[in-house]
Amino acid sequence: MFYWNAFWTLHSSRQMSFNGAMPIQISEIAAYCGLCGFDDPIIRHDLMTMVMAMDAEWLDLETERQKAVSKINHLKGQRGR
């Protein structure tokens, strides 16, 4: 639950681009560790590794979701012709 909570807290700090969501920045994870008082390098590394892995999965799912929405919108546009 610890990593899950950290991921969703950090999720709100992600930047957006014209192409969609960007990965959570390592600097944001480091800042989160500092705010939570995590000084142990092993804990910091584990948190960084887990959050980055969760983020990669979330980004993959978000990309697939965006493709599906785009396809649906395209099909809706074709029906209107």
N, CA, C and O atoms as a CHARMM CRD file, in Angstrom:
* protein
*
  324
    1    1 MET  N      0.82400  -1.19500   0.00000 PROA 1      0.00000
    2    1 MET  CA     0.00000   0.00000   0.00000 PROA 1      0.00000
    3    1 MET  C      0.87500   1.26900   0.00000 PROA 1      0.00000
    4    1 MET  O      0.48100   2.31500  -0.51700 PROA 1      0.00000
    5    2 PHE  N      2.04500   1.14600   0.58200 PROA 2      0.00000
    6    2 PHE  CA     2.96400   2.27800   0.66200 PROA 2      0.00000
    7    2 PHE  C      3.33300   2.78900  -0.72700 PROA 2      0.00000
    8    2 PHE  O      3.26700   3.98900  -0.99100 PROA 2      0.00000
    9    3 TYR  N      3.72500   1.86900  -1.61600 PROA 3      0.00000
   10    3 TYR  CA     4.11800   2.27400  -2.96700 PROA 3      0.00000
   11    3 TYR  C      2.91900   2.79200  -3.75600 PROA 3      0.00000
   12    3 TYR  O      3.04100   3.74400  -4.52700 PROA 3      0.00000
   13    4 TRP  N      1.77800   2.17100  -3.56400 PROA 4      0.00000
   14    4 TRP  CA     0.55000   2.58600  -4.24000 PROA 4      0.00000
   15    4 TRP  C      0.20200   4.02300  -3.88000 PROA 4      0.00000
   16    4 TRP  O     -0.09900   4.83300  -4.75700 PROA 4      0.00000
   17    5 ASN  N      0.24300   4.33700  -2.59900 PROA 5      0.00000
   18    5 ASN  CA    -0.05800   5.70100  -2.14300 PROA 5      0.00000
   19    5 ASN  C      0.96400   6.69100  -2.68900 PROA 5      0.00000
   20    5 ASN  O      0.60700   7.78800  -3.12000 PROA 5      0.00000
   21    6 ALA  N      2.22400   6.30500  -2.66900 PROA 6      0.00000
   22    6 ALA  CA     3.26600   7.19100  -3.20400 PROA 6      0.00000
   23    6 ALA  C      3.03400   7.44700  -4.68800 PROA 6      0.00000
   24    6 ALA  O      3.14800   8.58200  -5.15200 PROA 6      0.00000
   25    7 PHE  N      2.70700   6.38500  -5.43500 PROA 7      0.00000
   26    7 PHE  CA     2.47600   6.54900  -6.86800 PROA 7      0.00000
   27    7 PHE  C      1.33600   7.53000  -7.12200 PROA 7      0.00000
   28    7 PHE  O      1.48800   8.44300  -7.93400 PROA 7      0.00000
   29    8 TRP  N      0.20500   7.36300  -6.45100 PROA 8      0.00000
   30    8 TRP  CA    -0.93700   8.23700  -6.72100 PROA 8      0.00000
   31    8 TRP  C     -0.71200   9.65800  -6.22600 PROA 8      0.00000
   32    8 TRP  O     -1.25800  10.60500  -6.79200 PROA 8      0.00000
   33    9 THR  N      0.07800   9.81400  -5.18700 PROA 9      0.00000
   34    9 THR  CA     0.43900  11.17100  -4.76000 PROA 9      0.00000
   35    9 THR  C      1.30600  11.82600  -5.82900 PROA 9      0.00000
   36    9 THR  O      1.08100  12.97900  -6.19600 PROA 9      0.00000
   37   10 LEU  N      2.28800  11.09600  -6.32300 PROA 10     0.00000
   38   10 LEU  CA     3.19400  11.63100  -7.34300 PROA 10     0.00000
   39   10 LEU  C      2.52800  11.76800  -8.70700 PROA 10     0.00000
   40   10 LEU  O      2.93400  12.60200  -9.51500 PROA 10     0.00000
   41   11 HSD  N      1.52300  10.96500  -8.96200 PROA 11     0.00000
   42   11 HSD  CA     0.79300  11.01000 -10.23300 PROA 11     0.00000
   43   11 HSD  C      0.27500  12.42800 -10.52100 PROA 11     0.00000
   44   11 HSD  O      0.28500  12.88600 -11.66400 PROA 11     0.00000
   45   12 SER  N     -0.16600  13.09400  -9.48600 PROA 12     0.00000
   46   12 SER  CA    -0.71900  14.44300  -9.68200 PROA 12     0.00000
   47   12 SER  C      0.35500  15.46900 -10.03300 PROA 12     0.00000
   48   12 SER  O      0.03300  16.58200 -10.44700 PROA 12     0.00000
   49   13 SER  N      1.62000  15.10700  -9.87300 PROA 13     0.00000
   50   13 SER  CA     2.69700  16.05100 -10.18800 PROA 13     0.00000
   51   13 SER  C      3.20700  15.90800 -11.61900 PROA 13     0.00000
   52   13 SER  O      4.06800  16.67200 -12.05700 PROA 13     0.00000
   53   14 ARG  N      2.67200  14.92000 -12.35000 PROA 14     0.00000
   54   14 ARG  CA     3.20400  14.67600 -13.69200 PROA 14     0.00000
   55   14 ARG  C      2.86800  15.84100 -14.62700 PROA 14     0.00000
   56   14 ARG  O      1.85100  16.51500 -14.46500 PROA 14     0.00000
   57   15 GLN  N      3.73000  16.05500 -15.58700 PROA 15     0.00000
   58   15 GLN  CA     3.52000  17.09600 -16.58000 PROA 15     0.00000
   59   15 GLN  C      2.79400  16.51400 -17.78100 PROA 15     0.00000
   60   15 GLN  O      2.87300  15.31500 -18.05100 PROA 15     0.00000
   61   16 MET  N      2.10000  17.36000 -18.48300 PROA 16     0.00000
   62   16 MET  CA     1.38900  16.96300 -19.69400 PROA 16     0.00000
   63   16 MET  C      2.04500  17.64500 -20.88900 PROA 16     0.00000
   64   16 MET  O      2.60100  18.73700 -20.77500 PROA 16     0.00000
   65   17 SER  N      1.96800  16.98100 -22.03200 PROA 17     0.00000
   66   17 SER  CA     2.46300  17.56900 -23.27300 PROA 17     0.00000
   67   17 SER  C      1.35800  17.45900 -24.30900 PROA 17     0.00000
   68   17 SER  O      0.27400  16.95200 -24.02200 PROA 17     0.00000
   69   18 PHE  N      1.63600  17.93200 -25.50300 PROA 18     0.00000
   70   18 PHE  CA     0.65000  17.81700 -26.57800 PROA 18     0.00000
   71   18 PHE  C      0.36700  16.35300 -26.90800 PROA 18     0.00000
   72   18 PHE  O     -0.69800  16.02000 -27.42900 PROA 18     0.00000
   73   19 ASN  N      1.32900  15.48500 -26.59900 PROA 19     0.00000
   74   19 ASN  CA     1.16800  14.06100 -26.87200 PROA 19     0.00000
   75   19 ASN  C      0.57700  13.29300 -25.70300 PROA 19     0.00000
   76   19 ASN  O      0.39900  12.07700 -25.78800 PROA 19     0.00000
   77   20 GLY  N      0.27200  13.97800 -24.62100 PROA 20     0.00000
   78   20 GLY  CA    -0.32400  13.31600 -23.46500 PROA 20     0.00000
   79   20 GLY  C      0.53900  13.42200 -22.22500 PROA 20     0.00000
   80   20 GLY  O      1.36000  14.32800 -22.08200 PROA 20     0.00000
   81   21 ALA  N      0.32600  12.46300 -21.32900 PROA 21     0.00000
   82   21 ALA  CA     1.00800  12.47600 -20.03600 PROA 21     0.00000
   83   21 ALA  C      2.48900  12.13300 -20.19300 PROA 21     0.00000
   84   21 ALA  O      2.86900  11.29400 -21.01100 PROA 21     0.00000
   85   22 MET  N      3.29900  12.79200 -19.40100 PROA 22     0.00000
   86   22 MET  CA     4.73300  12.53100 -19.35500 PROA 22     0.00000
   87   22 MET  C      5.02900  11.66800 -18.12800 PROA 22     0.00000
   88   22 MET  O      4.23100  11.63100 -17.19100 PROA 22     0.00000
   89   23 PRO  N      6.16700  10.97700 -18.12800 PROA 23     0.00000
   90   23 PRO  CA     6.52600  10.18200 -16.94700 PROA 23     0.00000
   91   23 PRO  C      6.72800  11.06200 -15.71500 PROA 23     0.00000
   92   23 PRO  O      7.08200  12.23500 -15.82500 PROA 23     0.00000
   93   24 ILE  N      6.49800  10.48100 -14.55300 PROA 24     0.00000
   94   24 ILE  CA     6.78500  11.18700 -13.30000 PROA 24     0.00000
   95   24 ILE  C      8.29400  11.40800 -13.25000 PROA 24     0.00000
   96   24 ILE  O      9.07300  10.48300 -13.48100 PROA 24     0.00000
   97   25 GLN  N      8.69400  12.62600 -12.94900 PROA 25     0.00000
   98   25 GLN  CA    10.11300  12.95900 -12.95100 PROA 25     0.00000
   99   25 GLN  C     10.80000  12.42000 -11.69200 PROA 25     0.00000
  100   25 GLN  O     10.21800  12.39600 -10.60700 PROA 25     0.00000
  101   26 ILE  N     12.04400  11.99200 -11.86800 PROA 26     0.00000
  102   26 ILE  CA    12.81700  11.48900 -10.73800 PROA 26     0.00000
  103   26 ILE  C     12.94300  12.56000  -9.66200 PROA 26     0.00000
  104   26 ILE  O     12.93900  12.24800  -8.47100 PROA 26     0.00000
  105   27 SER  N     13.05200  13.80600 -10.07000 PROA 27     0.00000
  106   27 SER  CA    13.16400  14.88700  -9.08500 PROA 27     0.00000
  107   27 SER  C     11.92200  14.96800  -8.20800 PROA 27     0.00000
  108   27 SER  O     12.01600  15.34200  -7.03900 PROA 27     0.00000
  109   28 GLU  N     10.76100  14.62400  -8.75600 PROA 28     0.00000
  110   28 GLU  CA     9.53300  14.61400  -7.96700 PROA 28     0.00000
  111   28 GLU  C      9.55400  13.47800  -6.94400 PROA 28     0.00000
  112   28 GLU  O      9.10200  13.64100  -5.81100 PROA 28     0.00000
  113   29 ILE  N     10.08100  12.33300  -7.35700 PROA 29     0.00000
  114   29 ILE  CA    10.18700  11.20300  -6.43000 PROA 29     0.00000
  115   29 ILE  C     11.17200  11.55000  -5.31100 PROA 29     0.00000
  116   29 ILE  O     10.92200  11.24900  -4.14400 PROA 29     0.00000
  117   30 ALA  N     12.28500  12.18000  -5.67000 PROA 30     0.00000
  118   30 ALA  CA    13.27600  12.58300  -4.66000 PROA 30     0.00000
  119   30 ALA  C     12.67600  13.59900  -3.69000 PROA 30     0.00000
  120   30 ALA  O     12.90600  13.52400  -2.48300 PROA 30     0.00000
  121   31 ALA  N     11.90500  14.54600  -4.22400 PROA 31     0.00000
  122   31 ALA  CA    11.26200  15.53800  -3.35300 PROA 31     0.00000
  123   31 ALA  C     10.26600  14.86400  -2.41600 PROA 31     0.00000
  124   31 ALA  O     10.16900  15.23000  -1.24400 PROA 31     0.00000
  125   32 TYR  N      9.52900  13.88700  -2.92200 PROA 32     0.00000
  126   32 TYR  CA     8.57100  13.14200  -2.10100 PROA 32     0.00000
  127   32 TYR  C      9.30200  12.42400  -0.96500 PROA 32     0.00000
  128   32 TYR  O      8.84700  12.43900   0.17800 PROA 32     0.00000
  129   33 CYS  N     10.43600  11.79600  -1.28300 PROA 33     0.00000
  130   33 CYS  CA    11.23200  11.12800  -0.25200 PROA 33     0.00000
  131   33 CYS  C     11.66900  12.11500   0.82400 PROA 33     0.00000
  132   33 CYS  O     11.61700  11.81500   2.01700 PROA 33     0.00000
  133   34 GLY  N     12.09700  13.28800   0.38800 PROA 34     0.00000
  134   34 GLY  CA    12.51300  14.30600   1.34200 PROA 34     0.00000
  135   34 GLY  C     11.38100  14.77500   2.22500 PROA 34     0.00000
  136   34 GLY  O     11.55700  14.93800   3.43200 PROA 34     0.00000
  137   35 LEU  N     10.20800  14.99500   1.62700 PROA 35     0.00000
  138   35 LEU  CA     9.05200  15.44200   2.41300 PROA 35     0.00000
  139   35 LEU  C      8.60800  14.39200   3.42700 PROA 35     0.00000
  140   35 LEU  O      8.12900  14.71900   4.51300 PROA 35     0.00000
  141   36 CYS  N      8.77600  13.12800   3.05300 PROA 36     0.00000
  142   36 CYS  CA     8.36700  12.03700   3.95000 PROA 36     0.00000
  143   36 CYS  C      9.47000  11.65300   4.93800 PROA 36     0.00000
  144   36 CYS  O      9.25100  10.81900   5.81700 PROA 36     0.00000
  145   37 GLY  N     10.64100  12.25200   4.79900 PROA 37     0.00000
  146   37 GLY  CA    11.74600  11.96900   5.71700 PROA 37     0.00000
  147   37 GLY  C     12.46000  10.65900   5.45500 PROA 37     0.00000
  148   37 GLY  O     13.05300  10.08300   6.36700 PROA 37     0.00000
  149   38 PHE  N     12.41000  10.17800   4.21600 PROA 38     0.00000
  150   38 PHE  CA    13.09100   8.93400   3.87000 PROA 38     0.00000
  151   38 PHE  C     14.55300   9.25000   3.55600 PROA 38     0.00000
  152   38 PHE  O     14.87600   9.71000   2.46100 PROA 38     0.00000
  153   39 ASP  N     15.42400   9.00100   4.52000 PROA 39     0.00000
  154   39 ASP  CA    16.84700   9.28300   4.34500 PROA 39     0.00000
  155   39 ASP  C     17.65200   8.06000   3.93000 PROA 39     0.00000
  156   39 ASP  O     18.74900   8.19400   3.38600 PROA 39     0.00000
  157   40 ASP  N     17.12000   6.87400   4.18100 PROA 40     0.00000
  158   40 ASP  CA    17.82400   5.63900   3.87100 PROA 40     0.00000
  159   40 ASP  C     17.90500   5.46200   2.35800 PROA 40     0.00000
  160   40 ASP  O     16.87500   5.43600   1.68500 PROA 40     0.00000
  161   41 PRO  N     19.12200   5.34000   1.81400 PROA 41     0.00000
  162   41 PRO  CA    19.27100   5.21000   0.35700 PROA 41     0.00000
  163   41 PRO  C     18.57100   3.97800  -0.21500 PROA 41     0.00000
  164   41 PRO  O     18.11200   4.00600  -1.35700 PROA 41     0.00000
  165   42 ILE  N     18.48400   2.90900   0.55700 PROA 42     0.00000
  166   42 ILE  CA    17.82100   1.69400   0.06800 PROA 42     0.00000
  167   42 ILE  C     16.32800   1.94100  -0.07100 PROA 42     0.00000
  168   42 ILE  O     15.72400   1.54600  -1.06800 PROA 42     0.00000
  169   43 ILE  N     15.73600   2.58500   0.90900 PROA 43     0.00000
  170   43 ILE  CA    14.30400   2.90100   0.83300 PROA 43     0.00000
  171   43 ILE  C     14.04200   3.85200  -0.32400 PROA 43     0.00000
  172   43 ILE  O     13.08100   3.66800  -1.07100 PROA 43     0.00000
  173   44 ARG  N     14.87800   4.86100  -0.47900 PROA 44     0.00000
  174   44 ARG  CA    14.71400   5.82000  -1.57500 PROA 44     0.00000
  175   44 ARG  C     14.82400   5.12100  -2.93700 PROA 44     0.00000
  176   44 ARG  O     14.03800   5.38800  -3.84600 PROA 44     0.00000
  177   45 HSD  N     15.80700   4.22700  -3.06300 PROA 45     0.00000
  178   45 HSD  CA    15.98500   3.49500  -4.31600 PROA 45     0.00000
  179   45 HSD  C     14.78800   2.58800  -4.59100 PROA 45     0.00000
  180   45 HSD  O     14.27800   2.54400  -5.71100 PROA 45     0.00000
  181   46 ASP  N     14.34400   1.86700  -3.56200 PROA 46     0.00000
  182   46 ASP  CA    13.19000   0.98000  -3.73900 PROA 46     0.00000
  183   46 ASP  C     11.95100   1.76600  -4.14900 PROA 46     0.00000
  184   46 ASP  O     11.21300   1.35300  -5.04500 PROA 46     0.00000
  185   47 LEU  N     11.72800   2.89200  -3.49500 PROA 47     0.00000
  186   47 LEU  CA    10.56900   3.72100  -3.83800 PROA 47     0.00000
  187   47 LEU  C     10.67500   4.21400  -5.27300 PROA 47     0.00000
  188   47 LEU  O      9.69900   4.16800  -6.02300 PROA 47     0.00000
  189   48 MET  N     11.85600   4.68600  -5.65700 PROA 48     0.00000
  190   48 MET  CA    12.04800   5.17900  -7.02100 PROA 48     0.00000
  191   48 MET  C     11.78800   4.05800  -8.03000 PROA 48     0.00000
  192   48 MET  O     11.09600   4.26500  -9.02600 PROA 48     0.00000
  193   49 THR  N     12.33900   2.88300  -7.77200 PROA 49     0.00000
  194   49 THR  CA    12.18300   1.75300  -8.68300 PROA 49     0.00000
  195   49 THR  C     10.71800   1.35700  -8.82700 PROA 49     0.00000
  196   49 THR  O     10.23800   1.14400  -9.94000 PROA 49     0.00000
  197   50 MET  N     10.01400   1.25900  -7.71600 PROA 50     0.00000
  198   50 MET  CA     8.61500   0.84300  -7.74100 PROA 50     0.00000
  199   50 MET  C      7.73100   1.89000  -8.42000 PROA 50     0.00000
  200   50 MET  O      6.89000   1.54900  -9.25200 PROA 50     0.00000
  201   51 VAL  N      7.91700   3.14000  -8.07300 PROA 51     0.00000
  202   51 VAL  CA     7.09100   4.20100  -8.66600 PROA 51     0.00000
  203   51 VAL  C      7.34100   4.29100 -10.16600 PROA 51     0.00000
  204   51 VAL  O      6.40000   4.47000 -10.93900 PROA 51     0.00000
  205   52 MET  N      8.59100   4.16900 -10.58200 PROA 52     0.00000
  206   52 MET  CA     8.88800   4.23900 -12.01100 PROA 52     0.00000
  207   52 MET  C      8.28700   3.05000 -12.76000 PROA 52     0.00000
  208   52 MET  O      7.81800   3.20700 -13.88800 PROA 52     0.00000
  209   53 ALA  N      8.29500   1.85900 -12.14700 PROA 53     0.00000
  210   53 ALA  CA     7.68900   0.68400 -12.78600 PROA 53     0.00000
  211   53 ALA  C      6.17000   0.85200 -12.87600 PROA 53     0.00000
  212   53 ALA  O      5.57300   0.55500 -13.91100 PROA 53     0.00000
  213   54 MET  N      5.55600   1.31900 -11.80800 PROA 54     0.00000
  214   54 MET  CA     4.10900   1.54700 -11.81600 PROA 54     0.00000
  215   54 MET  C      3.75100   2.62100 -12.84200 PROA 54     0.00000
  216   54 MET  O      2.74000   2.52100 -13.53800 PROA 54     0.00000
  217   55 ASP  N      4.59000   3.63900 -12.92200 PROA 55     0.00000
  218   55 ASP  CA     4.33300   4.72700 -13.85600 PROA 55     0.00000
  219   55 ASP  C      4.42600   4.24200 -15.30300 PROA 55     0.00000
  220   55 ASP  O      3.61900   4.63800 -16.14300 PROA 55     0.00000
  221   56 ALA  N      5.39700   3.39400 -15.59100 PROA 56     0.00000
  222   56 ALA  CA     5.53600   2.85000 -16.94900 PROA 56     0.00000
  223   56 ALA  C      4.28600   2.06600 -17.33000 PROA 56     0.00000
  224   56 ALA  O      3.80300   2.17900 -18.45600 PROA 56     0.00000
  225   57 GLU  N      3.76500   1.27900 -16.41000 PROA 57     0.00000
  226   57 GLU  CA     2.53300   0.52400 -16.67700 PROA 57     0.00000
  227   57 GLU  C      1.35600   1.47200 -16.88900 PROA 57     0.00000
  228   57 GLU  O      0.55500   1.28400 -17.80500 PROA 57     0.00000
  229   58 TRP  N      1.25700   2.48400 -16.04300 PROA 58     0.00000
  230   58 TRP  CA     0.15400   3.44400 -16.17800 PROA 58     0.00000
  231   58 TRP  C      0.23800   4.16300 -17.52500 PROA 58     0.00000
  232   58 TRP  O     -0.78000   4.35300 -18.19100 PROA 58     0.00000
  233   59 LEU  N      1.43200   4.55600 -17.92200 PROA 59     0.00000
  234   59 LEU  CA     1.60200   5.25000 -19.19900 PROA 59     0.00000
  235   59 LEU  C      1.21500   4.34800 -20.36900 PROA 59     0.00000
  236   59 LEU  O      0.59900   4.81300 -21.32800 PROA 59     0.00000
  237   60 ASP  N      1.57000   3.06400 -20.30200 PROA 60     0.00000
  238   60 ASP  CA     1.17700   2.12300 -21.35100 PROA 60     0.00000
  239   60 ASP  C     -0.34100   2.01400 -21.43800 PROA 60     0.00000
  240   60 ASP  O     -0.90700   2.04600 -22.53100 PROA 60     0.00000
  241   61 LEU  N     -0.99600   1.88600 -20.29900 PROA 61     0.00000
  242   61 LEU  CA    -2.45500   1.79600 -20.27600 PROA 61     0.00000
  243   61 LEU  C     -3.10000   3.08300 -20.78200 PROA 61     0.00000
  244   61 LEU  O     -4.09800   3.04200 -21.50100 PROA 61     0.00000
  245   62 GLU  N     -2.53400   4.21300 -20.40900 PROA 62     0.00000
  246   62 GLU  CA    -3.07100   5.50500 -20.84500 PROA 62     0.00000
  247   62 GLU  C     -2.91600   5.67000 -22.35200 PROA 62     0.00000
  248   62 GLU  O     -3.80800   6.21000 -23.00700 PROA 62     0.00000
  249   63 THR  N     -1.80500   5.21800 -22.90800 PROA 63     0.00000
  250   63 THR  CA    -1.60000   5.27500 -24.35900 PROA 63     0.00000
  251   63 THR  C     -2.64700   4.42900 -25.06900 PROA 63     0.00000
  252   63 THR  O     -3.21600   4.86300 -26.07000 PROA 63     0.00000
  253   64 GLU  N     -2.90300   3.24300 -24.57100 PROA 64     0.00000
  254   64 GLU  CA    -3.92400   2.37100 -25.16200 PROA 64     0.00000
  255   64 GLU  C     -5.31200   3.00300 -25.04600 PROA 64     0.00000
  256   64 GLU  O     -6.11600   2.91900 -25.97400 PROA 64     0.00000
  257   65 ARG  N     -5.58600   3.62600 -23.91600 PROA 65     0.00000
  258   65 ARG  CA    -6.87900   4.28700 -23.72800 PROA 65     0.00000
  259   65 ARG  C     -7.04400   5.42500 -24.72600 PROA 65     0.00000
  260   65 ARG  O     -8.11000   5.58400 -25.32100 PROA 65     0.00000
  261   66 GLN  N     -5.99600   6.21200 -24.90900 PROA 66     0.00000
  262   66 GLN  CA    -6.06400   7.32600 -25.84700 PROA 66     0.00000
  263   66 GLN  C     -6.27400   6.83400 -27.27800 PROA 66     0.00000
  264   66 GLN  O     -7.01700   7.45000 -28.04200 PROA 66     0.00000
  265   67 LYS  N     -5.62500   5.72500 -27.64400 PROA 67     0.00000
  266   67 LYS  CA    -5.82100   5.16100 -28.98200 PROA 67     0.00000
  267   67 LYS  C     -7.26100   4.71200 -29.17300 PROA 67     0.00000
  268   67 LYS  O     -7.84700   4.93200 -30.23300 PROA 67     0.00000
  269   68 ALA  N     -7.83200   4.08600 -28.15500 PROA 68     0.00000
  270   68 ALA  CA    -9.22400   3.61700 -28.24400 PROA 68     0.00000
  271   68 ALA  C    -10.18400   4.79100 -28.36900 PROA 68     0.00000
  272   68 ALA  O    -11.11900   4.74000 -29.16900 PROA 68     0.00000
  273   69 VAL  N     -9.96900   5.84000 -27.59700 PROA 69     0.00000
  274   69 VAL  CA   -10.81900   7.03000 -27.68000 PROA 69     0.00000
  275   69 VAL  C    -10.70800   7.66400 -29.05300 PROA 69     0.00000
  276   69 VAL  O    -11.71000   8.08000 -29.63500 PROA 69     0.00000
  277   70 SER  N     -9.49300   7.73700 -29.57000 PROA 70     0.00000
  278   70 SER  CA    -9.27500   8.31600 -30.89500 PROA 70     0.00000
  279   70 SER  C    -10.00400   7.50200 -31.96400 PROA 70     0.00000
  280   70 SER  O    -10.62500   8.06200 -32.86800 PROA 70     0.00000
  281   71 LYS  N     -9.92200   6.18600 -31.85100 PROA 71     0.00000
  282   71 LYS  CA   -10.59200   5.31500 -32.82200 PROA 71     0.00000
  283   71 LYS  C    -12.10600   5.48900 -32.73900 PROA 71     0.00000
  284   71 LYS  O    -12.77400   5.56800 -33.77000 PROA 71     0.00000
  285   72 ILE  N    -12.65200   5.54800 -31.53600 PROA 72     0.00000
  286   72 ILE  CA   -14.09600   5.75100 -31.35300 PROA 72     0.00000
  287   72 ILE  C    -14.51900   7.08500 -31.95300 PROA 72     0.00000
  288   72 ILE  O    -15.52300   7.16400 -32.66100 PROA 72     0.00000
  289   73 ASN  N    -13.75500   8.12700 -31.66900 PROA 73     0.00000
  290   73 ASN  CA   -14.08400   9.44700 -32.21700 PROA 73     0.00000
  291   73 ASN  C    -14.02000   9.45000 -33.73800 PROA 73     0.00000
  292   73 ASN  O    -14.84100  10.08200 -34.40200 PROA 73     0.00000
  293   74 HSD  N    -13.04100   8.74100 -34.28200 PROA 74     0.00000
  294   74 HSD  CA   -12.91600   8.64100 -35.73800 PROA 74     0.00000
  295   74 HSD  C    -14.14400   7.94000 -36.33100 PROA 74     0.00000
  296   74 HSD  O    -14.69900   8.38800 -37.33400 PROA 74     0.00000
  297   75 LEU  N    -14.56000   6.84200 -35.70300 PROA 75     0.00000
  298   75 LEU  CA   -15.72700   6.10500 -36.18600 PROA 75     0.00000
  299   75 LEU  C    -17.00400   6.92300 -36.05600 PROA 75     0.00000
  300   75 LEU  O    -17.87300   6.86400 -36.92700 PROA 75     0.00000
  301   76 LYS  N    -17.11900   7.67600 -34.98800 PROA 76     0.00000
  302   76 LYS  CA   -18.29200   8.54600 -34.82300 PROA 76     0.00000
  303   76 LYS  C    -18.32200   9.59500 -35.92900 PROA 76     0.00000
  304   76 LYS  O    -19.38800   9.92900 -36.44600 PROA 76     0.00000
  305   77 GLY  N    -17.15700  10.11000 -36.28900 PROA 77     0.00000
  306   77 GLY  CA   -17.06400  11.10600 -37.34200 PROA 77     0.00000
  307   77 GLY  C    -17.45300  10.54100 -38.69600 PROA 77     0.00000
  308   77 GLY  O    -18.04100  11.24700 -39.51500 PROA 77     0.00000
  309   78 GLN  N    -17.13500   9.28700 -38.93800 PROA 78     0.00000
  310   78 GLN  CA   -17.49600   8.64500 -40.20700 PROA 78     0.00000
  311   78 GLN  C    -19.00100   8.40500 -40.31100 PROA 78     0.00000
  312   78 GLN  O    -19.56600   8.47500 -41.40200 PROA 78     0.00000
  313   79 ARG  N    -19.64300   8.12500 -39.19300 PROA 79     0.00000
  314   79 ARG  CA   -21.08800   7.88400 -39.21800 PROA 79     0.00000
  315   79 ARG  C    -21.87200   9.14900 -39.53600 PROA 79     0.00000
  316   79 ARG  O    -22.97800   9.08900 -40.07300 PROA 79     0.00000
  317   80 GLY  N    -21.28900  10.29200 -39.20000 PROA 80     0.00000
  318   80 GLY  CA   -21.97100  11.55900 -39.40000 PROA 80     0.00000
  319   80 GLY  C    -21.93500  12.02500 -40.84400 PROA 80     0.00000
  320   80 GLY  O    -22.53900  13.04500 -41.17500 PROA 80     0.00000
  321   81 ARG  N    -21.24400  11.30600 -41.70100 PROA 81     0.00000
  322   81 ARG  CA   -21.09500  11.74900 -43.09700 PROA 81     0.00000
  323   81 ARG  C    -22.25100  11.30200 -43.92900 PROA 81     0.00000
  324   81 ARG  O    -22.29500  11.58400 -45.12600 PROA 81     0.00000
